[in-house]
Amino acid sequence: MSVKVAIVGASGYTGGELLRLIINHGDAELLGVYGKKSVGQPVAELHPNLEGIIDLTIEEADYGKISGEADLVFTATPHGVAMKFVPEILDGGAKVIDLSADYRLDDPKVYEEYYVPHESPDLESVYGLPELYRKEIKKADLVANPGCYPTAAILELAPLLKEKLIDLDHILIDAKSGTSGAGAKPSKKLHHPNCGENILAYNAATHRHAPEIDQELGKIAGEEIGTHFTPHLIPVVRGIFSTSHVFLRESSDEGKILDLYRGFYQDEPFVRVLEDLPQTGSVLGSNYCDIGIELDEGTERLIIGAAIDNLVKGASGQAIQNMNMMLGLDEAEGLRGVGLWP
């Protein structure tokens, strides 16, 4: 089965990763790549790893034409952009996976508090975390691809919340991301002399991924919760390591908790439950999420670590995984590559 896909917003890191993954997908045909500021530029000029592999030029988007030709459109645009044209694509008959935050939050007022006024708040979307919403994703026309920090945080906490094993008032999420998570646009914070040998906590109490994390964890818990989330920028290019500190409601042991995680994720192709805490080096370039735990015996404090590549499982790889489900393809197609080591 061959499906036709298009990418709007192909000049950034997530657009480049979509291209890198699509070319190794056995069932997807790339119709075109579209942008705004990069119109007329060859793909390989923006993404030199694709030199001699993708011979396409960034085109100006005609959304009516794109939606009439494509089965599915990826929108890898900045926050606040996709909402302007996604309704037109859907009206034309194509499915959409949006990699921005435009459709992740259920409440438009919450979205507007952290981003910009919403221009298409009435569209129905499915939150694109396959491990939790596989059935809904398969039926969806519009999927909101999760953020990178939320992907790691939700996956590491979901089994505990599902079984109501932890105190909901004390969930601390300490997350660290590589610099690619901030996007391709240069900034003072990402200037190498400023970040190369530096660790920086940023938006420590106000990060815009916090409401996304709370929204989805609250659904699992069956009630509203407020986590304590702090992100950090670390001097690596790729990878997210999310460490959650939680407190068990009753005494347990590591073996029982590991069994819980293994059972919860036993049929998931891209979640690996480890005997030890994970490391980002094991997942770079792959669509895997590695999860491990450590119990602080005597205190009932449980430490959970999750490692992902922020540009793959945290963005474009997860988008491909969602595409496969939406179009009735093998969920793992195009995503079977293992992480780089060392």
C-alpha positions in Angstrom: 0.0 0.0 0.0 1.4 3.4 -1.0 0.3 6.6 0.6 1.0 10.2 -0.5 2.2 12.7 2.1 3.3 16.3 2.1 5.2 18.4 4.6 4.5 22.0 5.4 7.3 23.7 7.3 10.2 21.6 6.1 13.0 24.0 6.9 13.2 23.4 10.7 14.7 20.5 12.6 11.4 18.6 12.9 10.8 19.1 9.2 14.3 17.7 8.4 13.7 14.7 10.6 10.4 14.0 8.9 12.3 14.0 5.6 15.0 11.7 6.9 12.5 9.2 8.2 10.1 9.4 5.2 12.8 8.4 2.7 13.2 5.1 4.5 9.5 4.4 4.7 8.5 1.6 2.4 4.8 2.7 2.0 5.0 6.5 1.8 5.5 8.7 -1.3 6.6 12.3 -0.6 4.6 14.6 -2.8 6.3 17.9 -1.9 7.8 20.1 0.8 6.4 23.5 1.5 7.5 26.6 3.4 7.3 30.4 3.6 10.7 32.0 4.2 12.6 29.1 2.6 10.6 29.0 -0.7 13.0 28.3 -3.6 15.7 26.7 -1.5 16.8 23.1 -2.2 16.0 20.7 0.6 19.7 19.6 0.8 20.7 23.3 1.3 18.7 23.3 4.5 19.4 19.8 5.5 22.9 18.8 4.2 22.5 15.2 5.4 20.0 14.8 2.5 22.4 15.8 -0.2 22.0 13.5 -3.2 19.1 11.8 -1.5 16.1 14.2 -1.8 16.2 16.3 -4.9 13.3 18.7 -4.1 12.9 22.4 -3.6 10.8 24.1 -1.0 7.6 25.4 -2.6 5.0 27.9 -1.6 2.0 26.1 -0.2 -1.3 25.9 -2.1 -3.4 24.2 0.6 -6.3 23.4 -1.6 -4.1 21.6 -4.1 -2.0 19.9 -1.4 -5.1 18.5 0.3 -6.5 17.3 -3.0 -3.4 15.3 -3.8 -2.1 14.1 -0.4 -3.5 11.4 1.9 -1.9 13.1 4.9 -0.1 16.4 5.5 2.4 17.0 8.3 2.5 20.6 9.6 5.9 21.3 11.2 5.4 25.0 11.6 5.9 27.4 14.5 3.2 27.6 17.2 0.3 29.7 16.0 0.8 29.1 12.3 -0.9 25.7 11.5 -4.2 26.9 13.0 -4.5 29.3 10.1 -4.6 26.7 7.3 -5.3 23.3 8.8 -9.1 23.8 8.4 -8.6 24.2 4.7 -6.5 21.1 4.4 -9.1 19.0 6.3 -11.9 20.4 4.2 -10.0 19.2 1.1 -10.0 15.7 2.4 -6.5 15.1 3.6 -5.6 14.0 7.2 -3.3 16.2 9.3 -0.7 15.6 11.9 0.3 18.9 13.5 3.7 19.0 15.2 3.1 22.4 16.9 1.1 23.0 20.0 -1.9 24.4 18.2 -4.2 21.5 18.9 -2.7 19.8 21.9 -4.6 21.6 24.6 -8.3 20.9 25.1 -9.2 24.3 26.5 -8.5 27.2 24.0 -8.2 29.6 26.9 -5.3 27.6 28.3 -3.7 27.6 24.9 -4.1 31.4 24.6 -2.6 31.9 28.0 0.7 30.3 26.9 0.7 31.0 23.2 -1.5 33.3 21.0 -5.2 33.8 20.2 -6.5 30.6 18.6 -8.0 30.9 15.1 -9.6 27.5 14.8 -10.4 26.3 18.3 -13.5 24.3 17.3 -11.6 21.6 15.4 -11.6 18.2 17.0 -8.2 16.6 17.4 -6.8 13.5 19.1 -3.7 13.8 21.3 -1.1 11.7 19.4 0.5 9.6 22.1 0.1 6.1 20.7 0.7 4.3 23.9 -2.5 5.9 25.4 -4.7 6.8 22.4 -4.0 4.2 19.7 -7.7 3.5 19.0 -8.6 7.2 18.8 -5.6 7.9 16.5 -6.6 5.2 14.1 -9.9 7.0 13.5 -8.7 10.6 13.6 -8.5 13.2 10.8 -6.4 15.6 12.9 -3.8 14.5 15.4 -1.9 16.8 17.7 1.6 15.4 18.0 2.7 15.7 21.6 5.5 17.9 22.9 8.9 16.4 23.6 9.0 17.0 27.3 5.4 15.8 27.8 6.1 12.6 25.8 8.8 11.6 28.2 7.0 12.7 31.4 3.6 11.1 30.5 5.1 7.8 29.5 7.2 7.6 32.7 4.3 8.3 35.0 1.3 6.7 33.2 1.5 3.2 34.8 1.6 4.6 38.3 -1.3 7.0 37.8 -3.4 4.3 36.1 -3.1 2.1 39.2 -3.4 5.1 41.6 -0.2 4.2 43.4 1.2 7.6 44.0 0.5 10.8 45.9 -0.9 13.2 43.4 0.1 16.3 45.3 3.8 15.7 45.1 4.9 14.9 41.5 8.2 16.5 40.7 9.4 16.4 37.1 13.0 17.4 36.5 13.7 17.4 32.8 16.8 18.1 30.7 16.9 18.7 27.0 19.5 19.1 24.3 19.7 22.4 22.4 17.9 21.2 19.3 14.7 21.3 21.3 14.7 25.1 21.0 14.5 24.9 17.2 16.7 26.0 14.4 16.3 29.8 14.9 19.5 31.2 16.4 19.3 33.0 19.8 21.6 34.3 22.5 20.7 31.4 24.8 21.7 28.9 22.1 24.9 30.7 21.1 27.6 28.0 21.7 29.8 30.1 24.0 26.7 30.6 26.2 25.4 27.0 26.2 28.4 24.9 25.4 29.6 24.3 28.9 26.6 25.5 30.8 23.4 24.1 32.3 20.4 26.4 32.5 17.0 26.0 34.1 14.5 28.1 32.2 10.8 29.0 32.6 11.2 27.0 35.8 7.6 27.6 37.0 5.9 28.7 33.8 7.0 26.4 31.0 4.3 26.0 28.3 4.6 22.3 28.3 3.3 22.2 31.9 -0.4 22.4 31.1 0.0 19.8 28.5 1.6 17.4 31.0 -1.1 18.1 33.6 -3.9 17.8 31.1 -2.9 14.3 30.0 -1.8 13.0 33.4 -5.1 14.2 34.9 -7.0 12.2 32.3 -5.1 9.1 33.4 -5.6 9.8 37.1 -9.3 10.6 36.6 -8.9 14.0 38.3 -7.2 17.3 38.0 -3.6 17.3 39.1 -0.8 19.8 39.1 2.7 18.5 38.6 5.9 20.5 39.5 7.8 20.6 36.2 11.2 22.3 35.7 13.1 22.1 32.3 16.8 22.5 31.8 18.9 23.2 28.8 22.1 21.1 28.7 25.1 21.2 26.4 24.2 18.3 24.0 22.4 18.5 20.7 19.8 15.8 21.0 18.0 14.0 23.8 15.7 14.5 26.7 16.2 12.9 30.1 13.1 13.3 32.3 13.4 12.4 36.0 10.2 12.2 38.1 10.2 12.0 41.9 7.0 10.6 43.3 5.8 9.1 46.6 4.1 5.7 46.8 0.9 5.5 48.8 1.8 2.1 50.1 5.1 0.2 50.5 6.3 -1.8 47.5 9.5 -3.0 46.0 11.3 -2.5 42.7 10.4 -5.9 41.4 6.7 -5.3 41.7 6.9 -1.8 40.2 9.0 -3.1 37.3 6.4 -5.8 36.6 3.8 -3.1 36.5 5.7 -1.2 33.9 6.5 -4.3 31.9 2.8 -5.3 31.8 1.6 -1.8 30.9 4.0 -1.5 28.0 4.3 -5.1 27.0 2.7 -4.6 23.5 4.3 -1.3 22.8 6.9 -1.4 20.0 8.8 1.7 21.1 8.9 1.6 24.9 11.6 -0.4 26.6 11.5 -1.0 30.3 15.0 -1.4 31.7 16.5 -2.9 34.9 18.4 0.3 35.5 17.8 4.0 34.9 18.1 4.8 31.2 20.5 7.1 29.3 20.0 9.3 26.3 22.9 7.9 24.4 20.9 4.6 23.9 18.0 6.2 22.1 19.6 9.0 19.9 18.3 8.8 16.4 15.6 6.3 17.3 11.9 6.3 18.1 12.4 4.5 21.4 11.6 5.7 24.9 13.6 3.9 27.6 12.2 3.9 31.1 13.8 2.7 34.4 13.1 3.1 38.1 14.9 3.3 41.4 13.2 3.0 44.8 14.5 5.0 47.7 13.7 2.3 50.3 12.5 3.5 53.6 11.1 6.8 52.3 8.6 5.4 49.6 10.2 7.9 47.2 10.3 6.4 43.7 12.5 7.9 41.0 11.5 7.2 37.4 13.7 8.1 34.5 12.7 8.3 30.8 15.1 9.0 27.9 14.0 9.9 24.3 15.5 11.6 21.3 13.5 14.9 21.4 13.5 15.2 17.6 12.3 11.6 17.0 10.1 10.0 19.7 9.6 13.6 20.9 8.5 14.9 17.6 9.0 13.6 14.0 9.3 9.9 14.8 6.2 9.9 16.8 4.5 11.8 14.0 5.4 9.0 11.6 4.2 6.4 14.1 0.8 8.3 14.2 0.7 8.5 10.4 1.1 4.8 10.1 -1.8 4.2 12.4 -4.0 6.8 10.7 -3.5 5.4 7.3 -3.7 1.7 8.2 0.0 0.9 7.8 2.4 -1.1 10.0 2.9 1.1 13.0 6.7 0.5 13.0 7.3 1.1 9.3 10.1 3.6 8.7 11.0 3.6 12.4 12.9 0.4 13.0 16.3 2.0 13.2 18.1 1.5 16.5 19.8 4.3 18.5 23.3 5.4 17.8 26.0 4.1 20.1 28.4 5.6 21.1 
